[in-house]
Amino acid sequence: MTDRKPNALPGSDDVLRTVLPNGITVLARENFSNQSVVITGYLVVGSLQEPDDKEGLADFTAAALMRGTLNRAFDDLHGELEGIGASLGISGGGHSTGFSGKSLAEDLPTLLALLSDVLRNPAFPPDQTERLRGEILTGLKIRLQDTRAVAADALRPLCYPPDHPYGIGSLESEAASLTRLTLDELRAFHATHYGPRGMVVTVVGAVRPEDAVKLVAEALGDWTNPAQPPIPPVPDAPRIPEARRVAKVVAGKTQSDIVIGWPGPARKAPDFQAANLANNILGVFGMMGRVGHSVREQQGLAYYAYSSLSGGHGPGPWTVSAGVNPANVHRAIESILTEVRRLTSELVTEEELADNKANFTGRLPLTLENNEGVAGAILNMERYGLGLDYLRGYADMINAITRGDVLSAAQKYLSPEAYALAVAGPALAEPITADK
């Protein structure tokens, strides 16, 4: 144990970064304020690597890893975790497959050994894997009856060109694909795509950084996969040239869900934080920003109304969402577009900018109050190449953003005339058309 107290914000002086010979990057930061330790990280494998006719394969494979290994049956694996009071989970994504776990510091070697086993030696046992398939299909069926999920699903192909990976696929096609996938296809996808190249492991807690790196190396340092391919790069997405609208009827529903969207900035875009501030003003801050104030509070048109900015590896969607009475769909859409028009044609007020900057800088320390938050922050700095001192300069960076920067970002990505719109719910008395 050490008496050294870590800085409030992690940085290059207290985060040890080591790249193992097999390509795994390990990031470790000590915190002896309690005796727990958190691990989190990702592998460079995701749904962008799926064949066109194998939708859902990457997520299914990732979820199946915890269903048993060649060395541990399902009950043994989870019994071992429960026996030390630890947790471990794995989840798939488009660009990566993530994992996270937590244990007492003294049990970190066991937790890392279990992580290594499930990542490297999954058995895909037929009974457990088929049970998992049923659970995933049930979840998809539930989402197909959820108007918010249906609207979000319908928006993606409107936001992106037909061949863009962010616009391909749907809930229906994923469900159809999952019924056809075989265990051999899961095994083949794992054997080809899972490997250490590009993998990142972050360890935060009651362990010296040098010891954490050593333990990760012992558990995963001998893993190799020469055939492991890279994730294909995601192309930029052009601006939407016109209003594109679609309505999906979901039988038996009394609420309509609206999603309006545009391709947004990637996390590494120079104007991401200016766009992030614009989004906060539009539909996050306080009672969901300007959209929430106008559409929900003043006019009473929506049960909820907010905006969201993805900010991932590629041009993820920047959206405004609302749940409304079907009779209020058109009024709500026009009210949302009115707020988008304001944001893209007028400078935000000095007060708005100051309040939202204070919100950004003030909530940062709150995200770092526990090991999970610190580990997640360090992981994202590595994931997006932000540098280990990114958080040390965060307040200065946010405070340097001007009203003009916010306006420029909003104008670059948003438009009240050219957008994608999806509505899901009961049949509407008036159709959703571009001239409404």
Buried (B, 14 or more C-beta within 10 A) or exposed (E): EEEEEBEEBBBEEBBBBBEBEBBBBBBBBBBBEEBBBBBBBBBBBBBBBBEEEBBBBBBBBBBBBBBBBEBBBBEEBBEBBEEEEBEBBBBBBBBBBBBBBBBBBEBBBBBBBBBBBBBBBBBBBEEBBEEBBEEBBEEBEEBBEBBBBBBBBBBBBBBBEEEBBBBBBBBEBBBBBBEEBEBEBBBEBBEBBBBBBBBBBBBBBBBBBEBBBBBBBEBBBEBEBEEBEEBEEBBEBEEBEEBBBBBBEBEEBEBBBBBBBBBBBBBBBEBBBBBBBBBBBBBBBBEBBBBBBBBBBEBEBBEBBBBBBBBBBBBBBBBBBBBBBBEBBBBBBEBBBBBBBBBBEEEBEEEBBEBBBEBBBEEBEEEBEBBBBBBBBBBBBBBBEBEBBBBBBBBEEBEEBEBEBBBBBBEBBBBBEEBBBBBBBBEBEEEBEEEE
